[in-house]
Amino acid sequence: MPNRLKHIFREGFELYRNKPQHLAWHETLELHELTAFQSNHLVLFKMLLTDVTDPELKALYVETIKCIEGNLKELLKYYPKAPEGTRGESKGMDMTGVYAGLLLGFAKTAIRSYAIGITETSTPALRETLHKQLDNAIKLHAKIFHFMQERGLYAAYDLPKLLENDINQANKAISL
């Protein structure tokens, strides 16, 4: 290995070995997205479980619920390492945030799905249709976001409050 590469490798290793004791902002935001997404779906899956009559499908729901609970418990361990994150006590279970979060998660997924679909489309008419539907999904996302923000359900500009809400929602979802 040339000396220049050895030097770069050593510097990179030293940076890794002396890494900060907190999460980076970008990974904290990804942590938030994954925690919120899974918390909302965990509540929904637990609510639907009693309505599922097919034994094999019910077993898949139970397995999914256990998997998500495990995921959330693992993810919650990283919240103390988030920049400026705080831990708060949970209060009563108000489902408005869960229901709005499901819509927000759907809108985000729709936007991503349309964007990917457009890159795979070669028929002009279909591309125009997908583009129109992508624009509508973006507008829907904005409406849902503003609904949540106005009601204090999504503190997008207050990272400590955003992370505190994640912790509370995940713990509530696990405890159901």
N, C-alpha and C positions, 0 to 999 in steps of 0.2 A: 504494500500500500504506500503510495507516495506520501512524503512528509506533510504536504498541505492537507491531504485527506485525513491523515492521522491526527493532525492538529484540530481540524473541524470535528472529528469524531470525539476527541478528548473534551473539547469545549462543550459539545452537545451532551456528553455523559455527565460532565460536571454540573451543567444546568439542570439535568434531570435529577441528579443525586441531591442537589441543593434546592429542590423545588419548593415553591411557596407552600405554606400550610393552609391555604384556602383554595377554593375553586376559582377558575377564571370566569369572567362575566358571561362569555358565550356558552360555556358548558353549564353554568347555573341556569341560564334561560332554557337550554335543552332539558335539563333536569326538571324544571318547572313544567314544560310542555308534556313530558312523559308522565309525570306524577299526576297532573290535572286530568289528562286523557284517561289514564288507567283508573283513577279514583271515580270519575264520572261513570265509566263503563262498569266498574265493580258494583256500584249502587244499582245500576240498571239490571245487570245480570242477576244480582241477588233478588231484586224485585220480580223478575220474570221467572225465576227458578220454580216457584210453586205452580206456575201455569204450564210448564213443560211436562207433557205426559209420556212421550216416548222415552223408555228407560235408557237407551243408548245416548240419545241427545241430552237427557238429563245428566248422565254421567260426564258428558263433554262439558256441560255447563259447570258442574261441580269441579271438574279438573281445571277449567279456565279460571273459576273463582279462586281456587287455591293458588294457582299460578300467579294471578294478579296480586293477591294478598302477599305472597312471598316477594314479588317484585317491589311492591310498595314498601314493605318492611326494609328491604335492602336499600331502596332509594332514599328513604327517610334518614338513613344513617349519614348521608352526605349533606343534609341541610345545615348541620352545625358548621360545616366548612364553607358554606356559601358566604360571599361577601355581604356584610351587614345584615345577614339573616337573623331572625329572632324566632323563638318558639313561643307559642301562645296556647292558652287553654281553650278547649273546644266548648262550644255552647250547644244549644238545641239544634236539631237537624231541620234546617229550612231547605226545602227541596228546590227553591227557585234557582239557586246557583248551580245545582246539579243539572236541572233541566236546561238552563241557559248554556251551561258548559257543553252539554251534549250537542246543542245546535251549533255552538262555536266550533267544536271539534269536527262536526260534519261539514261545516262551511270550509274550514281549512283543508280537510281531506278532499273535498270537491274541487277546490282551487288547484291543489297539487295534481289531482287526477286529470282535470281538464288540460292543464299545462302539458302534462306528459302525453295525453291523447292528441293534442294538436301537433306535437312533434312527430307523431306516428301517422299523421293523416296526409294523404296526397290528393284527395278529391277536393277541389276548391269549395264546392257547396257545403260539404261536411265540415271542412275547416272553418268556414264562415259561421256555421251553426254552432260549432264548439266554441269559437271565439265569443259569440254572443252569449252563450251559456256561461262561459268563464267570467265575462264581465258581470253577468247577473249574480254569479256566486260571490264575486268580490264585493258587490253592493250589499248582498245579504250579509256577508261577513261583517261589513262595516256597521250595519244596523244592529246586529247581534252584539258586536263589541261595544257600541255606544250604549245599548240597553244595559249591558253588564256594568260598564264603567259608571254610568249615571247612578246606578243603584249600589255602588260600592262592592260589586261582585267580582270585579276584575281590576286590580290596582296596577295597571300596566306601567305606570310611571313611579311607582313606589315599591322598589324591589323587596325591602324587608316585609312590607305588608303582603305582597304577592306570595312570598315564600311562606309566611305565617299561615296564609289561607290554604296553601298546598298541604302543609302539615296537618292542619285541622281537618280538611276534607279527606285526606288519605286515612287519618286515624278514625274518622267517622265511618268511612266506607268499610274499613277493616272490622270495626266493632259491630256492624249490623248483623 
